[in-house]
């Protein structure tokens, strides 16, 4: 039916459902399962899932490594849920907050064989919903029938797989003039993805020549640094310095991308900060949470630049990965412009980790 939601719209529903603790139904060929994010699971729903079958816990390989569980599927581990395990055990498996207090949670029965596609998709959706990357799945005989009976969102991976991998197209919603401290000749553009995700912003200074390399920065949102003036990172000083340099030159474009915490969301970023207080560096903290070093999607920035008519940039960055990603997605980087500001006693170790483990040129 024309008014029925498309797969893109159903994926957006699925992300919202998982954040609310509502299961979704995933299918792949003849396989089907109910999936729920561990972070949002309740005792009542856990009991209901157990009545339907034997639950399996899906964790990323990064989280499995911390727990000393075997990720037989390469990028993830599937664990049988012990009969005596309750919600407290599940939450401890997903959240590393108590890892030092309760380091041993096994022994684990790690599953191998079969197709892990449903488990992989559940973790992908949990990440996209900015939840901890851990999901509980229960196999069901008929996915469509289960979804209809329980009024749950149904995701067929045959249909959804291409959408899970591609960068969602963005369209400009509006732009308006905004005089700023850095420049009175400012304009803010709002870009909205078609998949219902966060909007992203482009701050244009002056009237940059579309035929020449533009001074540009890809800046990931940092509520703690940009707004609160956090001393744990250099984000706020980088944001202000980049805008000031564009203002001094009379032209530039700063992309403000809503990918907080290197793409893991503010709640998970705060979890990482808590782990850093226990002595782990920023990369180690991300891994213990189950994330990769950097979960951002730089294709978003390249897409916005192309939409605005820019094909070449002088990129304000200390991160070589940004240069590679821009060039890999059709944006020529004619010059890397260093941005070395904001070092404090509180973030010296953080910056050292970025240089040593993430290759930043500091």
DACOR-V924741 format. One line per field, one symbol per residue. ss: DSSP state (A for helix, B for strand, O for the rest). phi: phi as a letter, one per 20 degrees, with the letter a starting at -180 (. if undefined). psi: psi as a letter, one per 40 degrees, with the letter a starting at -180 (. if undefined). A space follows every 10 residues. Layout:
ss->???
phi->???
psi->???
This chain:
ss->OOOOOOAAAA AAAAAAAAAA OOOBBBBBOO BBBBBBBAAA OOAAAAAAAA AAOOOBBBBB AAAAAAAOOO OOOOOBBBBB OOOOOOAAAA AAAAOAAAOO OOOOOOOOOB BOOOOOAAAA AAAAAAAAOO OOOBBBBBBO OOAAAAAAAA OOOBBBAAAA AAAAAOOOOB BBBBBBBOOO OOOOOBBBBB BBBOOOOOOB BBBBBOOOOO OOOBBBBBBB OOAAAAAOOO OOOOAAAAAA AAAAAAAAAO OBBBBBBOOA AAAOOAAAAA AAAAAAAOOO OAAAAAAAAO OOOOOOOOAA AAAAAAAOOO OBBBBBOOOA AAAAAAAAOO OBBBBBBOOO OOOOOOOAAA AAAAAAAAOO OO
phi->.gefffffff fffffffffe nefcddcbme ebbecbfggd fdgfffffff ferefcedcf ffffffemde efenebcdcf eggefdffff fffedegdgf fcfddefdde ecnmdegfff fffgffffem dgfbcdccfc fbfffffffd ldfdcefgee gfffeeeffd cfeabbfbfc gfafedbddd dcffenfffc ccdedmcgff ecgefccede gbgfefdemg eebdfggfgf ffffffffen arbdedefcg mlndnfffff fffffffeoe effgfgfffo dfgbdfdfff fffffffene dbcdefaddf ffffffffcn dfdebedfcd bnfcffdgff ffffffddmf ed
psi->ideiiidddd ddddddddde ehiihhihbe iiihhihdde iidddddddd ddahihhhii ddddddefih gdeceiihhh hidehadddd ddddhededd dgdheaiigh iiiahedddd ddddddddef ihghihihii dhddddddde fihhhhdddd dddddihhii ihdiiihhhi ddhegihhhh hhieeeaiii ihhhhagihe eihihihhhh hgdddddefi eeiedddddd ddddddddee iihhhhhggi ffeeiddddd dddddddeei idddddddee iidheigedd dddddddeeh eiihhhiehd dddddddefe hhhehhhigg iehiddeddd dddddddeei g.
